[in-house]
């Protein structure tokens, strides 16, 4: 079992300067390894019967592909040529190369998304892959070549878990440590049991359950959009670069750097984006725990929210973060022993959950009224009840016997007859 806990850390000024230097060194080594990879690929693009009229990459035909193991073995030689690499822990450099080749393998599987160079400031994290002893001592965490760093241990490390690896992440709000805790115990995946509910998500109300619970809609990005526009407008008016000298020759010799006012304005924009993301995730975790308190089995839609975000309500769909909420709900459900299953979403809002006939509705119709069985209920609750119907039909045939579906479930008077 592996758990990931995120803690706020408080490095001092000297440690912050060292961490920034490490991130910049990792960025340069990442780009160097990517350049070697791209050169090897470019040298193999030449047709066998002709060459380019301008230029062509020339690499020996027997030169092997610069894979992970080859580039990792070249790190000791690179340290002699580039002494800057010696300042960074060796395992951190190795995991940085592993990061590049994970992106390369992912590109080969998907067929798109070739790894790109990282610009200044885009390298935001580094990974310490292993520790001989527990690095957390009291209110400090011991990191190689960095020493003890203050940490806000707001939740203790559980008994029986050991620290597997630590990832240091830089955000506009400060520095964070994502600690992976490992234990030999295995927790079986939960199976459908107990009281079951269906959950339908939407924009007017964030979600509605088959039991009649409705969570009001929350718009995290929209609430702070006016403040974000002000900060972005100020950022656009700042001078992005500052010239090191006034003469043309001096500007050519020395690279230009970002102005201090531009950096201050950019960090304010980044902090506000972090604040919005933190508020959304905190709300979704609390809502997931609330749903797990309501039921032992939860059925949700299998909709691809990326397609939903391409519609005319795409901005609000992305603001709601339904895909992230579904992932959080699955994680919280597995940790608490609540089964979370996905069911077919097609036509749930156009089907009567009581008699199962098709009842066409426009988007403006917010009440489900069946002309056949005269069943009336809120549109979102009707969709959640139909999701519950499909969930029972889908997962009733699992190896475990689910005779409790009709005997132990508590059903309200507003729930359709078929569910009761």
N, C-alpha and C positions, 0 to 999 in steps of 0.2 A: 504494500500500500504506500502510495506517495502523496503527500500533502504539500501544498505550496502556500507559505505564509509571507505576506508583504509587511515589512517594518520600515519605519522612517529612521534614517541614520543621520548623525550630526558630525561629519568630519570637520576638523579645524581648518584654518586658512592654509596651512602648509599641506595638509592632506588633500584639500580640494585642488590646489595647484598641481599636486602629483597625479591625482585622478584625471584631471583635464589633459595633462601631458600624455598619460597612458592612452586615453581615448584617441588623441590625435595620432599617436604612434600606431595604434591598431587600425585607424582609418588608412594611414599610408601603407601599411603592410597588406591590408585587404585590397586596396587599389593596385598594388604592385603584383599580387598574386592573380588578380583578375586580368591585369594587362598581359601577364605571361600566358594565361589561358586563352585570351582573345588572339594573341599573336600566333599561337599554335593553330588555332582554328582558321585564321586568315591565311596561313601558309598552306593549308590543305584545300583552299577554295579555288586554286588556279586550275583551269582545265588541263587535261593531259596533253593536248595537242597545240596549245597556244598560251601566251602570257599577256599580261596587261601592257598597254603601250606606255603607261606612266610609271608604275612601280609595282613590285611584288614582294611579299614577305618570303624570305629564304631561310628555312630551317631544315636541318639534315633530315633525310627521310627516315632514318632509324631513331630519331629523337623521340623518346616516349611521351605519351600524353601527360601533361603536368597535373596528375591527380593529387588527391589529398596526402597520401603517404609520401610521394615524392617531394611535394612542397614542404611537408612537415619535416622530412629529413634534411632539407636544405636550410632550415632555420639556423642550425649552429654555424654554417658557413656564412649566412647572411649577417649574423651578429658580429663576425670579424670585419665584415665590410661596412656595416652600419652599426656603430657602437650604441646608437640610440635604442636598439632593440633589447639591449642587456638590462635596461631599467625596468622593463615590463616582466612580470613573472612568466616563466617559460610555458606553463600550462595554459595561461590566458592567451598567449600567442597561438598555441596549437588549436584551442577552441575557436579562435578567430578564423583560422584557415578552414576549420570544420564548418563554420558558419557559411563560408563562401560555397563550399562544395555541396552543402545541403540545399542551397538555393539553385545550384547547377543541376543537381539530381531532380529537384522539383520542376525545373524548367524542362528537362527531358521527358518527364512523365506527362506534363500538361501540353507541351508544345508551344508555349508562349511564356513571357515573363523572364527574359534573359537578365541575369544579374547586372546591375548598373553600378557605376562608380559612386562613391559616397563623397559628397561635398563637405566643406568645412562645417563642423557642427552637427552633421547627420549621424555620426557614430554616438549612440546614446547609452550603450550598455556594454558590460564585460562580464565574463563568466569565470568563476573559480570552480573547477570541476570536482575537486575532491579535497578532503581534509583528513589528517591522521587522527586528530582528536577533536572534541567538540569546540568550535571556535567561539561559542557564546559563553561568556563568563560574566555573570551579573548583568550589568547594564552596558556591556561593551561586547563588541565582536572583533576577534583577532583575524586580520587578513594578511596574507604574505606580502612582505616588503612595504606594508602600509602601517602596520601596528594596530593598536587598539582604537576602535572607532565607537563613539557613543551611539547607542541604539535605543529606541523607544520600544521596549519589549511589552507591548500592550496585551499580548496573550502568551502564556508560557509554552515552551516546547513540551509536547505531550510525552508522558512516560512510555518508554519502549521505542521511541523514534530517535533516529540519529540524523545528523545533518549530512546530507548527501552532496549538495552543491549550493553555491551562493552566486546570484547574479546581482551586480550593482547597476542600478539604473539611474540615469540623470534626467530629472524633469525640471521644468521651470519653477516648481514649488519647492524643490530641494532634491536630496539624494535619498534613494530607497534601496533596500536589500530584499530581494525575493529569495527566500530560503526554501529549498526542497528538502522535506523530511521523509525519511524512508523507514519502513518497518516490514518485518517478515510476515506479518499477519495478512491474511487474505479475506476480504469481505465479499461474499457472493452477491451477484447482481439481484436486486429486488424483483419479485414477480408480482403479477396482479393479485391483490388481496384486499379485503376489507371494503370500506366505503369508497366508491369511485365517483369522480366528477369529470365533466368535460369543460375545457377552458377555451374561450374564443377571444382573440385579441382584436382590437380596433383602435381607431383614432378618436372617435367621439368619447367613448369610455375605454380606458386602457385595456381592461379585460372584463369578461363576464363569465360566470360559472353556471353550470346546469342547476345548481341549488338556488339560484337567484341572487347571488352576490355580485355586485357591480363595483368595480374600482374606477373612480373618476380619472379622466385623461390628464396626463402630465406632459408639459412641453418645456423641457429643460433648455433647449437651445433658443426657442422663441422668447422665453422670459428674459434672457440676457442678450438678445440680439441687438437691442438698441445700444447697450453699453459696448458691445463688440464692434458695432459700426463706428462708434466714436473713436475707439482705440485704433481701428484699422485706418480710419481717415487721418489720424495723427501720424501713424506710421508711414503712410504714403507721402506725407509732406516732408519727412526727414531725409536728409542727404545720406544716401546709402553708403558711399565710399568717401574716405578722406585721403587726399594725396599726401605722400610723405614729403614731397618737396614741390616747389613751384615750377622749377625748370623742367623742360620736356625730357632731357637726358636722365635726370634723377628719377622721374616717374617711370621711365623705361627700365631702369636698373632695379629699383625697389618695388615690390608688389604693393598694391593698395590694400588697405584694411578697412573693415567696417567702422563707421563712425560710432562714437560712444552714445550719442543721442538716438541713433537708429537702433542700437542694441538694447537700450533701455525700453524703447517703445515696442520692439519686437518681443521682449520678455514679458511685457504686460499683456500682449495679445496671447502669447503661449500660456501664461498663467490662467487667463480666463477660460481658454479651451480646456485646460486641465481641470479647472473647477467645475465646468459643465459635465465633463466625462465622469468625475468622481461623484457628483450628485446623482447622475443617472445610474451608475453602477450600485451605489449605496441603496438607492430606492428599489432597484430590481432585486437585490439580495434580500431585503426586508420583505418584499412582496412574495418572493419565492418561499421564504419560511412561513409566511402567512398561509399560502396555499397548502403547504405540507402539513400545517396544523389542521386544515379543514378535511383532508381526505388521506387515504392510504394508496389510492391509485388515481393518476391524473392522465387524461387524454388531451393532447394538443394537436394543432394542425401541422401537417407536413409541408406547408406552403414555402416556396422559395421567396424570401422577402427581398432578394436582390431584384427580382422581376417586378415585384410590387413597388419598389422604390423608383422605378423608371416611369411611373405614371404621373398624372398631374398633381398628386399629393405626395410626390417623392420626398420633398423636403421634410414634411411632417413624419413620414414613415421612417426616414433615417434618424430623425430626432428621437422617435420613440424607441429605437433600438430593439425591435422585436427578436431579431436573430440572436443578439447577445442575451436577451432575457430567456430565450428557450434553452440556450447552453447553460446559463446559470441555474435554471430550474432543474435541468437534468443532473447537474453536479450536486445541488443541494438535496435533491430527491435521493440520489444514490447514497449520500452521506447519512441521510436520516432514514433509509429503508423504505422510501416511498417510490413506487413504480411510476415512471413517466414514459408513456408511449405515444408515438405519432400515428395519426390516422389520416385517411384521405380527406382533403379539404374541399374537393370539388363539389359545388352545389349544396353546401351545408346551409347557406343562407336562403336557398330557394326550395328547401324541403321542409315539410311539416314534420316535427319530431314525434307527433302523436299518431297520425295515420300514414305517414311517409309518402304522401303524394307531393307533386311539384306545385309550389305556390310562387308564381313570379312576383318579384318585388323590385322596385327601383331603389337607387341608393338613398333617395329622400324618404322612402317608406321605413319608418323606425319601429313599426308595430307589426308583428306577424299575426295575421288573421286568416285562418283556414276556412274556405267555403264548404269543405266536406264535413269536417268533424266539429266546426265552430270553436276550435281551440285558439285562444288569443293570449299572446305574451309578448314581451319585448323582443325585438328582432335579434339582438345579440344573445339573449338568454336562450332563444329558440335554436340558434346556431350551436351554442354550447351543448344543449340537450341532444341535438343531432350528432354532434361529435361523440357524446357519451354513448349513444346508440351504436354508432359504428365501432367505437372502441370495444364495447362488449361483444359485438359480432366478430371482431378481428382477433381478440386475444382470449376468447372463451375456449378455443381449441388448443391452448398450450398444454404441456404435459401435466401440469398441476390441475387437480380437479377444482373447478370453481363453482361448486353447487351453491356457494354462499351468495352468488350474484343476486338471486331472487329472494333469499331468505334473511340475510343479515344487513341489507342496505336500508338505511333510513330514508324514506321518501316523503317529501312534502306534498301538500295538497295541490300545489301548482305544477308539479311534475307530471308529464303525460302519463296516460294509462299504460302504455307499452313499457315505459321505464319502471313503473311500479309493479 
